[in-house]
Amino acid sequence: MEHFMRYRYSPELEEFRHEVRCFIREKLPSSLARKTRRYEHLAKEDVQLWHSILAAHGWSASHWPKEYGGPGWSPVERYLFDEECALADAPPLSPFGLALVGPVIYTFGSDSQRQHYLPKIRNGQHWWCQGYSEPDAGSDLVALKTKAVLEGSEYIITGQKTWSTDAHLADYMICLARTRGEGKPQASLSLFIIDMQAEGVTVRPIETIDHGHSVNEVFLDGVRVPASALVGEENQGWTYAKFLLGNERTHNAQVQRSRRDWQLLCDMLKQLRCGAGCLIDEPSFGRAIAELDVLLIALEASVKRVLEDQVRGREPGTEASILKLEGSELQQAITNLAVRALEEVSGPLSFDLITEHIGLEGPCADYAAGVAERHLFRRSVSIYAGANEIQKNIIAKSVLGM
């Protein structure tokens, strides 16, 4: 444990890291790495290519236990794998099946659900989206209005979901719906698997501020699903949803990706000229980059503590809210400094037009080319997976007793 928390890894772990690094160096297409650095909206085919490469090696479901087809890695090995992927600019795989739905199914689902869905999630055949948020129930999920009514051997699901990332690409949705009207709101929710090609499912795109298309509205108009599409027990959906959200918020700390962004930002500051020197030598920038490094070290240590708890069978509670809050604010702080740096040499709001003409070389040139899109899209990270204001309320109530 000591070597873990203090970043001193055993020879065995260093050998594991070397194996992962060599594999990625050999197998990752350079074109995918460049697109990732430039923060392009990757096509489904791009992500599936890297997914298939990892799946062929047994590494796509890196966080899954061996009994369900994962590599059975320890928390430290999982962390090192994610770190090496980030450092190599490997494209992140779609998290919904691998990081969210898969663990819910193998923890709470039926044997038939495990047998049918898990292999297809693992090999990338099935893509998933998440049907939680609604127009009047964003971070307050207990207020959701989507209903599921049992008729014979089918549930009929009616309602609307919003901000559903990748719904336009997904084969299936994991959907939270209300299955009874009386009692506490939390005690009347159930979790369902919905085929996105089913009659009554309509997906409408939402264009984000960076002019990209990743999120959607989903309308469910009397969608019929078999009773076997219910995950776990009826009216226990809130328990399963909290489990999924705990995994989502831990995943959304994105500490390895933030560390890579910080490194690229440092390289960019070393190349950008400021008078007779470099921008990183300017006191305010030097101080800002050092402050970000300290925050990253603290977040890295916190993520590792949660991973150690998970291997002991303790799933994240309030810790997940803390990680999501700190991780999202850190992602935004890094892009804020990147924007400020480029504006320093190019003038306000024009840096995205001239990043290829300011003398940058190497990977940080790609990073600079995608700063505008990265900065704009990351306005959303403090909203999705539960808005940061909600996370602060959870922390205040659960930790501070307020």
C-alpha positions, 0 to 999 in steps of 0.5 A: 500500500505504501508504494502505491500511495507514494508512487513507488511501484514494485519491480513486478508493477514496473514490468507490467507497466513496461508490457502495457507501454510496449503493447500500446506503442506497437498496436496504437495507430498513430492517426488515432493518437493524433486525433485524440490529441487534437480533441476531434470528435472521433467516429464510431469506427475510430473507437471501435478500431482501438476497442477491437485491438484491445479486445483481441488481447483481452484488455478491452474490459480492463476493470472487469473481474476474470470471471466475466471476461476481464483481465482480473487486474488489481486496482494498481494495475488498472490505474497504470493501464489507464495511465499508459493509455492516456500518456500514449494519447490512445482514444478513450473507449465508450464508457457506457457499456464497459465502465457503467452497464457491464458492472451493473449487469454482472453485479445485479443482472440475471444469468441470461443477461450476463451471458448475452450482453457481457461478451458483446460489450467486451468485444465492442459489438454492442454500444450503449447509452444511458437513459437517466436525465430528463428535461425536468429531472436532471441531477434530481433523478427521483423526479423523473417521469418516464413510466414502465407499465407491465402488461402480460409479459412486456413492459410498456415504457413511455417518457423522454430522456435528454443529454443522452451521450452517444444515443445516436450510435448506441445499440442499447440504452440502460433506462431508469423508469418509474414502475409504481406511483405510490410510496417514496419516489426512490422506491418506485424506480426500476432499471431496464434494457431498451433496444434502440431500434425498437418501435417507439424510440426516437433520437434527436441530436443536440448540438453542443457549444463546440459545434459537435454532436455527442448528446441527444434527446431520446423519446420513448413512445410506448416502447415495448420491452420483454419482462426479461429486460428488467435488470434485477428486481422491480422497484430496486432501480434506485439502488442500481442507479446509485451503484452505476453513478458511483462508478460513473463519477469515479470514472469521470475524475479523468485524472490520467487524461488530465495529467496528460493534458497538463504535460502537453500544456507544459510543453506548449508553454515551453515553446510559446515565446514571451519577450526574450523567454518562454511563457512558462518562465513568466511568473503567473504562468509558472505559478499556475502550472505548479498549482495544477500539478499539486491538485493533480497529485492530490486527485491521483492519491484520492483516486487510488484510495478509492480503488484500494477500497473497491478491491476490499469490497467497499464501493465508493459513496460520497468519495465518488462525488468528491472525485467527480467534483474535483476532477471536473473542476481540474479539467476545466482549470487546465483548459482555462490556462491553455486558452489564456496562454494562446490568447497571450500570443494571439489575442482574444478569441483568435488563437484557434485560427492561428495555432498552426502558425505560432511555431509549435512543434511535436505533440503539443502542436496537435494539443494547441489545435484542439484547445478551443474545442476542448475548452468549450466542450469541457464546460459540460463536465461540471454538469454531467454525471450529476451537476457539481452543485448537487455533488456539493450538496451531497458532500455537505449532507453526508460528510459535514452533516449540514 
